[in-house]
């Protein structure tokens, strides 16, 4: 859904470039991504024919219909982002902070029961747990983590200690091996 | 900004602990390094091992790798395959090779690291160069069984070209040679001999087994004969020796910020050195001087800005500054030239062709450039200089490059930011080459442009005409000079100020040192185009009568002029007619083989595709054709 809607919006306005917040430390195929990432007229990414990005020189030349995805935070880590949020006092949505929330356990993930749109299978029973979201993707495809971190400094300390990656909560990454790469080729951010 | 102060006592709250952590972070240095070497030497496995043994891999990532390692057909027969942590693309995992650079971020209590894992395959050498361009240090891997290979040498050569001064030679797979010290010493010596001319300041050879973990982060139990550092120990302590602020001040202008009439600032990132409020600066290429009034940032004004700071400068004086200009301090101004000597690494399947126009990007400067001369290619296996006409994919060459607009730069050895460039194909938009500037070729290299007060418009205004150049191109004997002469007589009679540059005449003087090879023809046209530009700048109507057989050179000439100033007149006379006329007897000599490289006979003429005027002399008199040109000049309001 996010892929198609994005492609339609980019095409209808004829944008030359779209900025994204993806980082190389998030996921393996994103580790291969350029800061200025070329997309053909169909918004497809071709990982084998990426423009070499030398020094700080970006080749931004495109022909009509082609576009660029630009990732200025490519070289930031998850910890960098939270440190920056802390230093600059940037407001973030409450789902990032730990609170008691109703969740069900599904496929090894904690899915939050936000409202009636989430169909609950027989045998599943929502229970209250102290959780927060480390990453926010499509609902209901994003899992929460058990956490007591209710402030930005507590989140930073949690990240320093964690033994799990940021994207463990994303179903989209686990559909099949290399699924993010496939989605990116189709035009996903 | 809610920056918290560091407390003296043991931090109690999360906020205090985080503040202490951030303060400590600032003292930890950052090392950017790459791993390179031949395919299958174990680069990705080594990084995987480094991360795994330092407990820097998350458990869910380990689970994924464990799962994939157990797949049917997996390379390690079910044992944990750490390279899968790094090789992120499907094609990489399938073929068990690294195609593209992957970046990983990790830190130890002593240092933060960004590591670029680069491909070993010769076909992906450009990606290795890309990874190296942003690194300070390299880990070059060698398989202990096979020793130093062509690709090892190629990578060492590219590291040196890109200015990396210190490398670790990781002799990997020591477990497969029974941890034999003699084998290790032989490889280290072999590499040291090869690399001697490459100018590395430090080569540290370390025997490792990435697969088993020997000497990666902890000393090996199998190699008591080795007393040097482990790989991680070396990475944590190697001195990169960069001291910011020592280099001359360089500020490439990225953007002119003029939100309203009361503010005009020049935005960019300080490439090197330091500037202070009140400093007098020189703006290149104009040579104008100004004083820094303010150093503006989002968090308020600064007293000084240094390497890496993104700032906006404003000046006390009204000066003309554009994107691409370079701001420096007087006494250490950069070089300015439109002919440079540079090293190129070729990245494209389509070979480099001398004379073809490419887009050159050097910092925020963009211009058109041609390789005027390939001096030699570099054989990366033995560092020999080899003669050549073109550069193929992944080849390295020393070239002379001409640019349409003067380039402001420093030699790459002195400043990476202001001495590096890329070439872009003008049709496919592919990045076709990486370039490192060695020096400027013109004698005018270090001379600032003299600021002029009487300009082209003023000079032309006095003559009541609009200056332009009429560029007559066509075969020898086509009638270029005849028509140009007739036209000049008419213009002169009308009281117009003109000048004629004729191919034969110029070759007796300005260009008498040039022959008729392709390279000399390019230079011939370049000089004439420059001379024409000076006459146009003087306010004259200039006629250039030159065979000028190649499209790219005519385009290069056109690019020197402003829109509408360059009028290409194609004298389209068929070869048979020219040959029959043969006013100078040259066709006869060419056919007899007495002269070579003769246009139309054994050298190519590329007819213009979009000439402003096309004249056929086989049916009409020179007078009528001169009249047609006059009519065109009237239409263009030149006269």
Interface residues (C-beta under 8 A of the other chain):
Chain A: X24 X25 X27 X28 X29 X30 X31 X32 X47 X48 X50 X51 X52 X53 X54 X55 X56 X57 X59 X61 X62 X63 X74 X75 X77 X83 X86 X87 X88 X89 X151 X153 X154 X156 X157 X160 X162 X163 X164 X165 X168 X177 X178 X181 X182
Chain B: X1 X2 X3 X13 X14 X15 X17 X18 X21 X22 X25 X58 X59 X60 X61 X68 X85 X86 X87 X88 X89 X90 X91 X93 X99 X100 X101 X102 X103 X104 X105 X114 X126 X127 X129 X130 X133 X134 X347 X359 X361 X362 X363 X416 X417 X420 X421 X422 X424 X429 X430 X431 X434
